[in-house]
Amino acid sequence: MPFFFFDPAYFLAILPAVLLGLWAQWRVQASFATASHEPAPLSGAAAARHILDSAGATDVAIEQVPGQLNDHYDPRSKTLRLSTPVYGGRTLAAVGIAAHEAGHALQDHQGFSLMTLRNAAVGVANMGSGFGLMIFMLGLVVSLKPLAWLGIALFGGTVLFQLLNLPVEIDASNRAKAQLVDLGIVPGDEMPYVNRVLNAAAWTYVAATLQSVFTLLYYASFLSGGQSESESR
């Protein structure tokens, strides 16, 4: 039985998601570069602080971290970590990204149920991505189908996380867009620059979700095909 990662069918199965992901990454970079030339009245950190304080999330800290486009919200320490260009940048790109991460903090502050489920699935997702494929391959090598199916089930945790993460990310962007306009941080006629950045970022999550789903379906069809082939002999 050939290893699946040498099988052209595997690459064909995930190719649409890979191409979508590459396009989305290009759109993020291009949109961020364009919006980085458009001035904003506040820095990314100041915009995030305004959004958080206006919603009563005054306990959320904001920190600057090195890097680019590695901005994130840590619900464990209730800390918004913004990359250097976003933290101090007074551009529409900076406030858009900062507002998106502030949207995650607001989800946490307001008890957004999908975010709670997503956070609970992080451990299962990490285990699935780290050990699911390994166990799947081991099951194939030793010809132990139940072990291979266990690997698929573990990888299913990664798929579950992605399916939960997608609406959480979209909701954070929607919150960001609304807060930027409602609080007067970005004039309505300048929001298209922010929208392009956040919409492009959303497509990266769509691509990641599709790739994980297609990979899981391939695992299952590969193993089921192997079972059918064995039973037909």
C-alpha positions as CSV (number, residue, x, y, z in Angstrom):
1,M,0.0,0.0,0.0
2,P,1.7,3.3,-1.1
3,F,2.1,6.1,1.4
4,F,-0.6,8.7,0.7
5,F,1.8,11.6,0.5
6,F,3.3,10.0,-2.6
7,D,-0.1,9.7,-4.1
8,P,-0.9,12.4,-6.7
9,A,-4.6,12.0,-5.7
10,Y,-3.7,13.6,-2.4
11,F,-2.3,16.7,-3.9
12,L,-5.2,16.9,-6.3
13,A,-7.6,16.6,-3.4
14,I,-6.1,19.5,-1.5
15,L,-5.0,21.6,-4.5
16,P,-8.1,23.9,-4.6
17,A,-7.6,24.8,-0.9
18,V,-3.8,25.3,-1.4
19,L,-4.4,27.6,-4.3
20,L,-7.0,29.5,-2.4
21,G,-4.6,29.9,0.5
22,L,-1.8,31.2,-1.7
23,W,-4.2,33.7,-3.3
24,A,-5.5,34.8,0.1
25,Q,-2.0,35.3,1.5
26,W,-1.2,37.4,-1.5
27,R,-4.3,39.5,-1.0
28,V,-3.5,40.0,2.7
29,Q,0.0,41.2,1.8
30,A,-1.2,43.4,-1.0
31,S,-4.2,44.9,0.9
32,F,-2.1,45.5,4.0
33,A,0.6,47.3,1.9
34,T,-2.0,49.5,0.3
35,A,-3.8,50.3,3.6
36,S,-0.5,51.0,5.2
37,H,-0.2,54.1,3.1
38,E,-3.5,55.5,4.3
39,P,-3.3,57.5,7.5
40,A,-5.4,56.9,10.6
41,P,-6.1,59.2,13.5
42,L,-4.9,56.7,16.1
43,S,-2.2,54.1,16.3
44,G,-3.2,50.4,16.3
45,A,-2.6,50.1,20.0
46,A,-4.6,53.3,20.8
47,A,-7.5,52.1,18.6
48,A,-7.6,48.7,20.3
49,R,-7.5,50.4,23.7
50,H,-10.4,52.7,22.8
51,I,-12.4,49.7,21.5
52,L,-11.7,47.6,24.6
53,D,-12.4,50.4,27.1
54,S,-15.6,51.5,25.4
55,A,-16.9,47.9,25.8
56,G,-15.8,47.7,29.4
57,A,-12.9,45.3,28.7
58,T,-10.5,47.4,30.7
59,D,-8.7,44.3,32.1
60,V,-7.3,43.3,28.8
61,A,-3.6,44.3,28.4
62,I,-2.0,45.3,25.1
63,E,1.6,44.4,24.4
64,Q,4.0,45.0,21.5
65,V,5.7,41.9,20.1
66,P,8.3,41.7,17.3
67,G,7.4,40.4,13.9
68,Q,4.8,41.2,11.3
69,L,1.2,40.0,10.9
70,N,1.6,37.7,13.9
71,D,-0.9,39.7,16.0
72,H,-3.1,37.7,18.3
73,Y,-5.2,37.7,21.4
74,D,-4.3,35.4,24.3
75,P,-7.4,34.5,26.3
76,R,-5.4,32.8,29.0
77,S,-3.6,36.0,30.1
78,K,-6.2,38.3,28.6
79,T,-3.5,40.1,26.6
80,L,-3.7,41.6,23.1
81,R,-0.3,41.1,21.4
82,L,0.3,43.4,18.4
83,S,3.2,43.3,16.0
84,T,5.4,46.4,15.8
85,P,3.9,47.8,12.6
86,V,0.4,47.4,14.0
87,Y,1.1,48.5,17.6
88,G,2.6,51.9,16.7
89,G,1.3,52.3,13.1
90,R,-1.1,55.2,12.5
91,T,-2.5,53.7,9.4
92,L,-5.8,52.1,8.3
93,A,-4.0,48.7,8.0
94,A,-2.8,49.0,11.6
95,V,-6.1,50.0,13.1
96,G,-7.9,47.3,11.1
97,I,-5.7,44.5,12.3
98,A,-5.7,45.8,15.9
99,A,-9.5,46.1,15.8
100,H,-9.8,42.6,14.6
101,E,-7.7,41.3,17.6
102,A,-9.7,43.5,19.9
103,G,-12.8,41.8,18.5
104,H,-11.5,38.5,19.8
105,A,-11.0,40.1,23.2
106,L,-14.6,41.4,23.1
107,Q,-15.8,37.9,22.3
108,D,-13.9,36.6,25.3
109,H,-15.2,39.4,27.5
110,Q,-18.8,38.9,26.4
111,G,-18.7,35.1,26.6
112,F,-19.1,34.4,22.9
113,S,-20.1,30.7,22.9
114,L,-18.3,29.7,19.7
115,M,-15.1,31.2,21.0
116,T,-15.5,29.2,24.2
117,L,-15.9,26.0,22.2
118,R,-13.0,26.9,19.9
119,N,-10.7,27.5,22.9
120,A,-11.8,24.2,24.4
121,A,-10.9,22.4,21.1
122,V,-7.3,23.8,21.0
123,G,-5.8,20.8,22.9
124,V,-7.6,18.2,20.8
125,A,-6.5,20.1,17.6
126,N,-2.9,20.2,18.7
127,M,-3.0,16.5,19.5
128,G,-4.7,15.7,16.2
129,S,-2.2,17.7,14.1
130,G,0.8,16.3,16.0
131,F,-0.1,12.7,16.3
132,G,-3.1,12.0,14.0
133,L,-1.0,11.6,10.9
134,M,1.7,9.6,12.7
135,I,-0.8,7.1,14.1
136,F,-2.5,6.9,10.8
137,M,0.7,6.0,9.0
138,L,1.7,3.6,11.8
139,G,-1.6,1.8,11.3
140,L,-0.9,1.5,7.6
141,V,2.6,0.2,8.1
142,V,1.6,-2.5,10.6
143,S,-1.6,-3.2,8.6
144,L,-3.8,-2.5,11.7
145,K,-6.8,-0.7,10.3
146,P,-8.3,0.2,13.8
147,L,-5.1,2.1,14.6
148,A,-5.3,3.9,11.3
149,W,-8.9,4.9,12.0
150,L,-7.8,6.2,15.4
151,G,-5.3,8.4,13.6
152,I,-8.1,9.7,11.4
153,A,-10.3,10.4,14.4
154,L,-7.5,12.3,16.1
155,F,-7.0,14.4,13.0
156,G,-10.7,15.0,13.1
157,G,-10.0,17.2,16.2
158,T,-8.0,19.5,14.0
159,V,-10.9,19.7,11.5
160,L,-13.3,20.4,14.3
161,F,-11.1,23.3,15.5
162,Q,-10.9,24.8,12.0
163,L,-14.7,24.6,11.6
164,L,-15.2,26.4,14.9
165,N,-12.4,28.9,14.2
166,L,-13.8,30.1,10.9
167,P,-17.0,31.7,12.3
168,V,-15.0,33.0,15.3
169,E,-12.6,34.9,13.0
170,I,-15.4,36.2,10.8
171,D,-17.3,37.5,13.8
172,A,-14.2,39.2,15.1
173,S,-13.8,41.0,11.8
174,N,-17.5,42.0,11.8
175,R,-17.1,43.4,15.3
176,A,-14.0,45.3,14.3
177,K,-15.6,46.9,11.3
178,A,-18.6,48.0,13.4
179,Q,-16.5,49.4,16.3
180,L,-14.2,51.3,14.0
181,V,-17.2,53.1,12.5
182,D,-19.3,53.5,15.6
183,L,-16.5,54.9,17.6
184,G,-15.4,57.3,14.8
185,I,-12.0,55.8,14.6
186,V,-12.3,55.3,10.8
187,P,-14.6,57.4,8.6
188,G,-17.1,55.4,6.7
189,D,-15.7,56.4,3.3
190,E,-12.3,55.1,4.3
191,M,-13.5,51.7,5.5
192,P,-13.0,49.9,2.1
193,Y,-9.3,49.9,2.9
194,V,-9.9,48.1,6.2
195,N,-12.5,45.8,4.7
196,R,-10.1,44.6,2.0
197,V,-7.5,43.7,4.7
198,L,-9.9,41.9,6.9
199,N,-11.8,40.2,4.1
200,A,-8.5,38.9,2.6
201,A,-7.5,37.6,6.1
202,A,-10.9,35.8,6.3
203,W,-10.1,33.9,3.1
204,T,-7.0,32.5,4.7
205,Y,-9.1,30.9,7.3
206,V,-11.5,29.6,4.7
207,A,-8.6,28.0,2.9
208,A,-7.2,26.5,6.0
209,T,-10.6,25.0,6.9
210,L,-11.0,23.5,3.4
211,Q,-7.6,22.0,3.4
212,S,-8.2,20.3,6.7
213,V,-11.6,19.0,5.6
214,F,-10.2,17.8,2.2
215,T,-7.3,16.1,4.0
216,L,-9.6,14.3,6.4
217,L,-11.8,13.1,3.6
218,Y,-8.8,11.9,1.7
219,Y,-7.6,9.9,4.8
220,A,-11.0,8.3,5.2
221,S,-11.4,7.5,1.5
222,F,-7.8,6.1,1.3
223,L,-8.4,3.8,4.2
224,S,-11.9,2.8,3.1
225,G,-10.6,2.1,-0.4
226,G,-7.9,-0.1,1.1
227,Q,-10.5,-1.9,3.1
228,S,-12.8,-2.4,0.0
229,E,-9.8,-3.7,-2.0
230,S,-8.9,-6.2,0.8
231,E,-12.5,-7.4,1.1
232,S,-12.8,-7.9,-2.7
233,R,-9.8,-10.3,-2.8
